[in-house]
Amino acid sequence: MNPNQKQQGDVICKKVNSIPKQFKPIKRKNGKFVLAEGEATGHSHVIDAEEFVSSVDDEKFLINPTGPIIHEEHKSITLEPGIWEVGQVVEKDWLSGMVNPVRD
């Protein structure tokens, strides 16, 4: 298992060295940062951290997480301090070449 990449359901986090120069902060909801919201159940992947930001290209970066990622239907996972790029897991149909986001 790659220690610089962790996954919880359809959320994937990759440890990176820096964030883009231009970014905008993402606000907390109920004291936590929402990494992804469930489409079907309404359950969210949430975490506490120093900061959560979005680049001008809508890439998301979590800075120094201070607690586990929590979701009602998944085991909690812990991210080490640092900068983590947060994204959605995708699946590729190799026959058609189509890429679709995994739905949680």
Secondary structure as a PSIPRED ss2 file (coil, helix, strand):
# PSIPRED VFORMAT (PSIPRED V4.0)

   1 M C   1.000  0.000  0.000
   2 N C   1.000  0.000  0.000
   3 P C   1.000  0.000  0.000
   4 N C   1.000  0.000  0.000
   5 Q E   0.000  0.000  1.000
   6 K E   0.000  0.000  1.000
   7 Q E   0.000  0.000  1.000
   8 Q E   0.000  0.000  1.000
   9 G C   1.000  0.000  0.000
  10 D C   1.000  0.000  0.000
  11 V E   0.000  0.000  1.000
  12 I E   0.000  0.000  1.000
  13 C E   0.000  0.000  1.000
  14 K E   0.000  0.000  1.000
  15 K E   0.000  0.000  1.000
  16 V E   0.000  0.000  1.000
  17 N C   1.000  0.000  0.000
  18 S C   1.000  0.000  0.000
  19 I C   1.000  0.000  0.000
  20 P C   1.000  0.000  0.000
  21 K C   1.000  0.000  0.000
  22 Q C   1.000  0.000  0.000
  23 F E   0.000  0.000  1.000
  24 K E   0.000  0.000  1.000
  25 P E   0.000  0.000  1.000
  26 I C   1.000  0.000  0.000
  27 K C   1.000  0.000  0.000
  28 R C   1.000  0.000  0.000
  29 K E   0.000  0.000  1.000
  30 N C   1.000  0.000  0.000
  31 G C   1.000  0.000  0.000
  32 K E   0.000  0.000  1.000
  33 F E   0.000  0.000  1.000
  34 V E   0.000  0.000  1.000
  35 L E   0.000  0.000  1.000
  36 A E   0.000  0.000  1.000
  37 E E   0.000  0.000  1.000
  38 G C   1.000  0.000  0.000
  39 E C   1.000  0.000  0.000
  40 A C   1.000  0.000  0.000
  41 T C   1.000  0.000  0.000
  42 G C   1.000  0.000  0.000
  43 H C   1.000  0.000  0.000
  44 S E   0.000  0.000  1.000
  45 H E   0.000  0.000  1.000
  46 V E   0.000  0.000  1.000
  47 I E   0.000  0.000  1.000
  48 D C   1.000  0.000  0.000
  49 A E   0.000  0.000  1.000
  50 E E   0.000  0.000  1.000
  51 E E   0.000  0.000  1.000
  52 F E   0.000  0.000  1.000
  53 V E   0.000  0.000  1.000
  54 S E   0.000  0.000  1.000
  55 S E   0.000  0.000  1.000
  56 V C   1.000  0.000  0.000
  57 D C   1.000  0.000  0.000
  58 D C   1.000  0.000  0.000
  59 E C   1.000  0.000  0.000
  60 K E   0.000  0.000  1.000
  61 F E   0.000  0.000  1.000
  62 L E   0.000  0.000  1.000
  63 I E   0.000  0.000  1.000
  64 N E   0.000  0.000  1.000
  65 P E   0.000  0.000  1.000
  66 T C   1.000  0.000  0.000
  67 G C   1.000  0.000  0.000
  68 P E   0.000  0.000  1.000
  69 I E   0.000  0.000  1.000
  70 I E   0.000  0.000  1.000
  71 H E   0.000  0.000  1.000
  72 E C   1.000  0.000  0.000
  73 E C   1.000  0.000  0.000
  74 H E   0.000  0.000  1.000
  75 K E   0.000  0.000  1.000
  76 S E   0.000  0.000  1.000
  77 I E   0.000  0.000  1.000
  78 T E   0.000  0.000  1.000
  79 L C   1.000  0.000  0.000
  80 E C   1.000  0.000  0.000
  81 P C   1.000  0.000  0.000
  82 G C   1.000  0.000  0.000
  83 I E   0.000  0.000  1.000
  84 W E   0.000  0.000  1.000
  85 E E   0.000  0.000  1.000
  86 V E   0.000  0.000  1.000
  87 G E   0.000  0.000  1.000
  88 Q E   0.000  0.000  1.000
  89 V C   1.000  0.000  0.000
  90 V E   0.000  0.000  1.000
  91 E E   0.000  0.000  1.000
  92 K E   0.000  0.000  1.000
  93 D C   1.000  0.000  0.000
  94 W C   1.000  0.000  0.000
  95 L C   1.000  0.000  0.000
  96 S C   1.000  0.000  0.000
  97 G C   1.000  0.000  0.000
  98 M C   1.000  0.000  0.000
  99 V E   0.000  0.000  1.000
 100 N E   0.000  0.000  1.000
 101 P E   0.000  0.000  1.000
 102 V C   1.000  0.000  0.000
 103 R C   1.000  0.000  0.000
 104 D C   1.000  0.000  0.000
